[in-house]
Every structure is written in structure tokens, then in C-alpha cells.
């Protein structure tokens, strides 16, 4: 390489750095990334206390412990100019290089993104199953229990060849073998309909169609009549849903999902609690179709408690210990229950046995996705 050429490359590189340095200086900070669906780090500030030097060093201010520099590095990374475009370019480059995974998300056939399922903590799984059994002993009403498999299991044939994953099937078998509750086999029903659009391609949740098949399995296990799918009229409410796996993957070239509903909201009332006081809720929050997290269209997103009532005034009262999969399931349940109580242990610390007694609950359903159940640290509330 000639000296003149080396000087040219050095100058070009320095110019490149100068352009991006200037661009980062004048570019305004962003609070939220729509593509990543998360809040971005903001510039950390130092005050006099952050310069305090104490022994042991861990008790010093942020400047000497390294926390400030760590926070500042995160801020620079989050606020880097054209961040979204760089993430997309990285995902495309790895795809072209033949890599089938990015940020824990598999890039799969049929334009599908599937989160990797890592081996869970065996002790936590056993503890959570014990909590379900404790609930059975603590209440005098029937307790049903089911776990919803993810795309990584039901759509396994779409995964890249040799993609490593832990077995959700092992967790399902362990849950069925050890539970004292009445087990509901949703996994087999979803497997029967695997060729249908039962999950979103770009999000981890099941679709309304998948939720219907889950509803059918639950009704059969409870000895209740299943409303045929043909009795419903499907309505598409959005054709631009890019969910959680889209946000995490960096992939930006796949066509978005559609969101469908089957149960009309007329005649259905929702009471929600975000704190100690009840407020009027909604079965469908149409304003959420204008934001990135469109799955929050169902019930307006996660809440500590929501009570859904339909036109069935004589059916039993059902308590669902839930994660977000139940939000799109709840509309179907209104045909068979007079009240559906959706209880989220992440935000609601009321002892479940107390809630059952005080609200005249007739049946309890513990319903989680496999991935959420094995990692949830809040299910101890079931044993209270």
C-alpha cells in the first residue's frame, strides 16, 4: 500500500468519525424506539455526591464505582444516530452470511420469527408447580391448570436446521404428571391446527384463532359446550402488527401481521383496577391500534385485575390466573361464564384463596405460556 493511499484511507476514516460525531451532537435524544418497542437510555447526570470516595469502594459515588461510565455508555449506544437503521443492517448482514439467529430470535421459514427457548431453572419450575398444588389445597372450588406451548414447539418445522432449543414438551409432561389440579391439554389441540395462523409470525402471542382453539380445549375439559367457530364472524382490525419478536430481532423486511377478532364487544362490560380503585375498562382498546404494541388492543394491555361480564348472567364465575395470552382468550369466555376475573400475579399481591372466597368464584384456571410460567417469580401468591 502506498503512503499516499494510506493517508487517504486515514483521512477518510477520520472524516467518517467526524461526521458521525457531529451528527450525534446535533441529533436530539429520543425517549422511545418504536421499532424496538422500548424506552431508550437518557443522558446520566452527575452531582456532588457522585464524586464521594469511600471504602469499601462499592460505597463510593457513581463516578468512582464505574456506574456513571456504564450508564453513559448505554446512553451513547441507545442514542447513536441512525440506530434503528444500523440494527436493521446488522440483521440483514447476518442473514446474508447464513446466520439463522439474531438476538435470541430465529429467522425462520414462512417469514416467521421464533424466540429461542433456553433451558429453564429446574428449581424454579418445581417451585411454581408446587404453588399451583398449594392453590388446589387452599380453595374449595375446582382448579384447572394448563400451559400454552410457544411457536418454538408447535411450529418447530419452521426453525432453521439444527437450531438448539430446550424442550417445552418436557415442561408440559412434568406439569401434567405432578399437578394436583385438573390438567387441560391445550398443546395437543394447537398441534392439530399447526397449519393454521394460530400464532403471530412477528410476535410471541397466539392469535385470536389460536386463542379460540385454546378456549375450545378449556370448555371440553370443564364439561361446557363449545361455541363453534362458524358461529363467529371474523373481523380484521389491523394489518400492520409488528410484535415483540420483530422488535428484538432487528429484522425489518418481513410483512406485518394482521389482528383479527371474533367476539363483538357489544353487551360486554369490563371493570379494571390499575390501583386500589375500580375504573371502567374496555374489551378492545381501539386507540392501541395506533401504537407499536398493538397486542395491548386486547383489554388495553396488562392490568393487576380486570373483571369481564357478558350477557350470560347465570353462568359460573371464573378466576383466571393469567399472563398476557389470556387477554385475547377472554372474549371467548364471556359466552360461558357470568364473570371472568383476570388476575395478574405480577401486579396483584392479594392472596388468591382470599380473592376466591370474597368474590364468590366458582372455578379457577391457572393459564400461562410455558416460557412465562418457567420464569415467573410471582406465583408464590398462589400458595397464600
C-alpha positions as semicolon CSV with decimal commas, in nm:
position;residue;x (nm);y (nm);z (nm)
1;X;0,000;0,000;0,000
2;X;0,144;0,339;-0,099
3;X;0,193;0,611;0,159
4;X;-0,045;0,841;-0,031
5;X;-0,316;0,574;-0,033
6;X;-0,269;0,510;0,341
7;X;-0,305;0,882;0,411
8;X;-0,623;0,890;0,202
9;X;-0,777;0,598;0,392
10;X;-0,682;0,754;0,726
11;X;-0,835;1,086;0,626
12;X;-1,147;0,911;0,501
13;X;-1,184;0,720;0,828
14;X;-1,130;1,035;1,035
15;X;-1,385;1,219;0,821
16;X;-1,631;0,934;0,877
17;X;-1,581;0,961;1,253
18;X;-1,612;1,340;1,244
19;X;-1,941;1,326;1,052
20;X;-2,099;1,082;1,295
21;X;-1,957;1,269;1,596
22;X;-2,117;1,588;1,470
23;X;-2,440;1,412;1,383
24;X;-2,464;1,269;1,734
25;X;-2,402;1,613;1,885
26;X;-2,683;1,784;1,694
27;X;-2,927;1,494;1,685
28;X;-3,194;1,528;1,959
29;X;-3,223;1,244;2,209
30;X;-3,518;1,010;2,166
31;X;-3,731;0,886;2,453
32;X;-3,874;0,578;2,283
33;X;-3,785;0,345;1,998
34;X;-4,091;0,235;1,804
35;X;-3,900;-0,042;1,625
36;X;-3,755;-0,185;1,948
37;X;-4,070;-0,108;2,148
38;X;-3,875;0,018;2,449
39;X;-3,768;0,336;2,624
40;X;-3,414;0,448;2,545
41;X;-3,149;0,546;2,798
42;X;-3,123;0,915;2,873
43;X;-2,809;1,117;2,950
44;X;-2,696;1,046;3,307
45;X;-2,622;1,345;3,530
46;X;-2,355;1,384;3,797
47;X;-2,395;1,569;4,125
48;X;-2,156;1,631;4,414
49;X;-2,247;1,304;4,585
50;X;-2,136;1,105;4,282
51;X;-1,774;1,214;4,342
52;X;-1,766;1,082;4,701
53;X;-1,478;0,837;4,755
54;X;-1,532;0,585;5,032
55;X;-1,404;0,249;5,145
56;X;-1,509;-0,009;5,056
57;X;-1,510;0,125;4,702
58;X;-1,859;-0,016;4,634
59;X;-2,000;0,250;4,869
60;X;-1,844;0,538;4,674
61;X;-2,034;0,768;4,439
62;X;-2,127;0,667;4,084
63;X;-1,815;0,825;3,933
64;X;-1,571;0,604;4,125
65;X;-1,774;0,282;4,113
66;X;-1,794;0,299;3,736
67;X;-2,172;0,319;3,731
68;X;-2,172;0,661;3,567
69;X;-1,946;0,549;3,282
70;X;-2,154;0,234;3,235
71;X;-2,474;0,440;3,222
72;X;-2,312;0,688;2,984
73;X;-2,200;0,409;2,752
74;X;-2,557;0,271;2,746
75;X;-2,685;0,622;2,672
76;X;-2,444;0,665;2,379
77;X;-2,541;0,325;2,238
78;X;-2,914;0,392;2,266
79;X;-2,895;0,743;2,123
80;X;-2,650;0,673;1,841
81;X;-2,766;0,843;1,523
82;X;-2,950;0,612;1,280
83;X;-2,958;0,343;1,549
84;X;-3,264;0,169;1,404
85;X;-3,107;0,159;1,058
86;X;-2,781;0,014;1,195
87;X;-2,973;-0,260;1,378
88;X;-3,161;-0,350;1,060
89;X;-2,838;-0,351;0,858
90;X;-2,673;-0,584;1,111
91;X;-2,965;-0,826;1,095
92;X;-2,957;-0,824;0,714
93;X;-2,580;-0,879;0,706
94;X;-2,607;-1,178;0,938
95;X;-2,894;-1,317;0,732
96;X;-2,685;-1,285;0,412
97;X;-2,397;-1,457;0,592
98;X;-2,624;-1,756;0,651
99;X;-2,683;-1,699;1,021
100;X;-3,030;-1,812;1,130
101;X;-3,044;-1,630;1,464
102;X;-3,015;-1,271;1,584
103;X;-3,055;-1,154;1,944
104;X;-3,206;-1,484;2,053
105;X;-3,463;-1,481;1,771
106;X;-3,460;-1,744;1,496
107;X;-3,522;-1,625;1,140
108;X;-3,749;-1,900;1,016
109;X;-3,938;-2,020;0,715
110;X;-4,265;-1,861;0,602
111;X;-4,139;-1,519;0,720
112;X;-4,165;-1,623;1,084
113;X;-3,960;-1,506;1,382
114;X;-3,939;-1,751;1,673
115;X;-3,780;-1,676;2,013
116;X;-3,524;-1,931;2,133
117;X;-3,637;-2,134;2,435
118;X;-3,348;-2,175;2,678
119;X;-3,329;-2,442;2,947
120;X;-3,517;-2,307;3,249
121;X;-3,411;-2,322;3,613
122;X;-3,535;-2,663;3,730
123;X;-3,579;-2,546;4,089
124;X;-3,798;-2,252;3,983
125;X;-4,012;-2,478;3,764
126;X;-4,062;-2,721;4,053
127;X;-4,147;-2,434;4,290
128;X;-4,405;-2,287;4,055
129;X;-4,569;-2,626;4,012
130;X;-4,576;-2,662;4,391
131;X;-4,750;-2,325;4,416
132;X;-5,025;-2,448;4,182
133;X;-5,068;-2,757;4,400
134;X;-5,086;-2,538;4,711
135;X;-5,366;-2,339;4,547
136;X;-5,561;-2,660;4,492
137;X;-5,536;-2,735;4,863
138;X;-5,625;-2,381;4,971
139;X;-5,955;-2,337;4,784
140;X;-6,279;-2,533;4,784
141;X;-6,355;-2,491;4,414
142;X;-6,223;-2,680;4,108
143;X;-5,881;-2,565;3,987
144;X;-5,784;-2,617;3,622
145;X;-5,427;-2,580;3,500
146;X;-5,279;-2,553;3,154
147;X;-4,962;-2,430;2,986
148;X;-4,959;-2,289;2,634
149;X;-4,667;-2,401;2,416
150;X;-4,491;-2,142;2,205
151;X;-4,415;-2,129;1,835
152;X;-4,081;-2,291;1,909
153;X;-4,269;-2,616;1,973
154;X;-4,578;-2,607;1,753
155;X;-4,401;-2,451;1,455
156;X;-4,080;-2,643;1,510
157;X;-4,072;-2,739;1,142
158;X;-4,014;-2,373;1,052
159;X;-3,694;-2,346;1,259
160;X;-3,352;-2,339;1,091
161;X;-3,195;-2,685;1,071
162;X;-3,023;-2,778;1,395
163;X;-3,146;-2,474;1,590
164;X;-3,073;-2,551;1,957
165;X;-3,363;-2,522;2,200
166;X;-3,467;-2,668;2,531
167;X;-3,778;-2,887;2,526
168;X;-4,111;-2,726;2,609
169;X;-4,257;-3,076;2,579
170;X;-4,058;-3,186;2,885
171;X;-4,206;-2,898;3,085
172;X;-4,558;-2,986;2,972
173;X;-4,507;-3,350;3,068
174;X;-4,366;-3,254;3,408
175;X;-4,660;-3,021;3,474
176;X;-4,917;-3,283;3,374
177;X;-4,750;-3,554;3,583
178;X;-4,710;-3,353;3,903
179;X;-5,012;-3,125;3,918
180;X;-5,299;-3,187;4,158
181;X;-5,517;-2,953;3,952
182;X;-5,730;-3,072;3,662
183;X;-5,492;-3,064;3,367
184;X;-5,609;-2,920;3,035
185;X;-5,417;-3,033;2,728
186;X;-5,408;-2,723;2,508
187;X;-5,083;-2,827;2,342
188;X;-5,237;-3,121;2,156
189;X;-5,521;-2,906;2,024
190;X;-5,280;-2,643;1,893
191;X;-5,069;-2,917;1,736
192;X;-5,377;-3,036;1,545
193;X;-5,415;-2,688;1,397
194;X;-5,046;-2,610;1,342
195;X;-5,101;-2,542;0,971
196;X;-5,332;-2,252;1,054
197;X;-5,242;-1,899;1,165
198;X;-5,259;-1,975;1,537
199;X;-4,959;-1,756;1,628
200;X;-4,845;-1,419;1,505
201;X;-4,539;-1,453;1,283
202;X;-4,369;-1,145;1,432
203;X;-4,493;-1,166;1,791
204;X;-4,475;-1,433;2,062
205;X;-4,851;-1,445;2,136
206;X;-5,115;-1,669;1,988
207;X;-5,361;-1,507;1,751
208;X;-5,733;-1,483;1,819
209;X;-5,770;-1,804;1,618
210;X;-5,516;-1,978;1,841
211;X;-5,698;-1,840;2,145
212;X;-6,024;-1,987;2,013
213;X;-5,871;-2,335;1,995
214;X;-5,741;-2,285;2,349
215;X;-6,092;-2,185;2,456
216;X;-6,236;-2,499;2,294
217;X;-5,992;-2,721;2,486
218;X;-6,080;-2,549;2,812
219;X;-6,454;-2,582;2,761
220;X;-6,427;-2,953;2,682
221;X;-6,217;-3,011;2,995
222;X;-6,471;-2,822;3,207
223;X;-6,765;-3,009;3,059
224;X;-6,913;-2,698;2,897
225;X;-7,050;-2,657;2,546
226;X;-6,806;-2,521;2,289
227;X;-6,936;-2,243;2,067
228;X;-6,850;-2,348;1,709
229;X;-6,604;-2,127;1,524
230;X;-6,862;-2,099;1,245
231;X;-7,090;-1,908;1,483
232;X;-6,843;-1,621;1,487
233;X;-6,771;-1,362;1,221
234;X;-6,404;-1,276;1,185
235;X;-6,321;-0,904;1,169
236;X;-5,972;-0,782;1,081
237;X;-5,891;-0,473;1,290
238;X;-5,528;-0,418;1,185
239;X;-5,294;-0,526;0,905
240;X;-4,984;-0,359;1,048
241;X;-4,885;-0,552;1,362
242;X;-4,511;-0,587;1,425
243;X;-4,476;-0,751;1,763
244;X;-4,217;-0,830;2,026
245;X;-4,007;-1,073;1,824
246;X;-3,992;-0,819;1,541
247;X;-3,865;-0,560;1,788
248;X;-3,596;-0,789;1,931
249;X;-3,477;-0,946;1,608
250;X;-3,357;-0,641;1,416
251;X;-3,537;-0,782;1,111
252;X;-3,724;-0,510;0,926
253;X;-3,807;-0,667;0,591
254;X;-4,088;-0,908;0,682
255;X;-4,451;-0,823;0,611
256;X;-4,654;-0,733;0,923
257;X;-4,923;-0,949;1,083
258;X;-5,296;-0,889;1,093
259;X;-5,502;-0,876;1,412
260;X;-5,846;-1,036;1,398
261;X;-6,132;-1,052;1,643
262;X;-6,429;-1,290;1,654
263;X;-6,635;-1,172;1,951
264;X;-6,812;-0,834;1,922
265;X;-6,773;-0,602;2,218
266;X;-7,141;-0,502;2,234
267;X;-7,304;-0,619;2,556
268;X;-6,972;-0,683;2,730
269;X;-6,853;-0,467;3,019
270;X;-6,509;-0,455;3,176
271;X;-6,409;-0,321;3,515
272;X;-6,035;-0,274;3,560
273;X;-5,804;-0,199;3,852
274;X;-5,473;-0,024;3,797
275;X;-5,458;0,070;4,164
276;X;-5,697;0,032;4,453
277;X;-5,995;0,189;4,281
278;X;-6,202;0,031;4,001
279;X;-6,240;0,211;3,671
280;X;-6,427;0,144;3,351
281;X;-6,230;-0,078;3,118
282;X;-6,274;-0,198;2,761
283;X;-6,274;-0,535;2,591
284;X;-6,093;-0,377;2,295
285;X;-5,891;-0,058;2,321
286;X;-5,907;0,077;1,967
287;X;-5,654;0,352;2,041
288;X;-5,384;0,084;2,085
289;X;-5,405;0,005;1,715
290;X;-5,227;0,335;1,657
291;X;-4,922;0,245;1,871
292;X;-4,641;-0,008;1,833
293;X;-4,767;-0,251;2,099
294;X;-5,088;-0,339;1,915
295;X;-5,145;-0,657;2,116
296;X;-5,247;-0,427;2,403
297;X;-5,562;-0,370;2,193
298;X;-5,700;-0,664;2,389
299;X;-5,829;-0,527;2,722
300;X;-5,594;-0,229;2,692
301;X;-5,288;-0,430;2,800
302;X;-5,169;-0,580;3,128
303;X;-5,355;-0,486;3,446
304;X;-5,345;-0,618;3,804
305;X;-5,712;-0,714;3,776
306;X;-5,994;-0,696;3,524
307;X;-6,346;-0,835;3,553
308;X;-6,526;-0,907;3,226
309;X;-6,904;-0,958;3,215
310;X;-7,108;-1,060;2,911
311;X;-7,472;-1,130;2,850
312;X;-7,457;-1,467;3,027
313;X;-7,586;-1,378;3,375
314;X;-7,640;-1,731;3,507
315;X;-7,306;-1,896;3,429
316;X;-7,035;-1,962;3,688
317;X;-6,769;-1,712;3,790
318;X;-6,423;-1,794;3,662
319;X;-6,094;-1,666;3,804
320;X;-5,805;-1,680;3,558
321;X;-5,452;-1,657;3,698
322;X;-5,307;-1,517;3,381
323;X;-5,034;-1,386;3,166
324;X;-5,094;-1,178;2,853
325;X;-5,210;-1,475;2,645
326;X;-5,541;-1,460;2,835
327;X;-5,617;-1,111;2,704
328;X;-5,715;-1,244;2,360
329;X;-5,881;-1,551;2,515
330;X;-6,115;-1,355;2,747
331;X;-6,369;-1,252;2,477
332;X;-6,449;-1,618;2,404
333;X;-6,504;-1,699;2,773
334;X;-6,786;-1,445;2,806
335;X;-7,029;-1,685;2,636
336;X;-6,998;-1,945;2,913
337;X;-6,927;-1,750;3,232
338;X;-7,120;-1,472;3,400
339;X;-6,793;-1,316;3,518
340;X;-6,434;-1,369;3,410
341;X;-6,182;-1,236;3,664
342;X;-5,837;-1,186;3,513
343;X;-5,578;-1,182;3,793
344;X;-5,215;-1,096;3,716
345;X;-4,975;-1,205;3,997
346;X;-4,704;-0,973;3,867
347;X;-4,901;-0,671;3,984
348;X;-5,168;-0,811;4,219
349;X;-5,050;-0,947;4,555
350;X;-5,390;-1,030;4,701
351;X;-5,382;-1,388;4,839
352;X;-5,565;-1,595;4,577
353;X;-5,757;-1,803;4,833
354;X;-5,884;-1,480;4,988
355;X;-5,989;-1,347;4,649
356;X;-6,177;-1,669;4,569
357;X;-6,370;-1,655;4,897
358;X;-6,452;-1,283;4,883
359;X;-6,572;-1,280;4,520
360;X;-6,780;-1,596;4,503
361;X;-6,552;-1,764;4,250
362;X;-6,679;-2,100;4,123
363;X;-6,379;-2,218;3,924
364;X;-6,012;-2,123;3,899
365;X;-5,794;-2,152;3,590
366;X;-5,416;-2,115;3,602
367;X;-5,318;-2,041;3,243
368;X;-4,970;-1,939;3,135
369;X;-4,747;-1,974;2,834
370;X;-4,467;-2,221;2,900
371;X;-4,198;-1,954;2,867
372;X;-4,366;-1,722;3,117
373;X;-4,451;-1,995;3,366
374;X;-4,095;-2,127;3,397
375;X;-3,954;-1,778;3,458
376;X;-4,226;-1,609;3,667
377;X;-4,114;-1,520;4,019
378;X;-4,457;-1,412;4,142
379;X;-4,653;-1,737;4,157
380;X;-4,589;-1,776;4,528
381;X;-4,910;-1,573;4,567
382;X;-5,099;-1,890;4,465
383;X;-4,996;-2,056;4,791
384;X;-5,128;-1,776;5,013
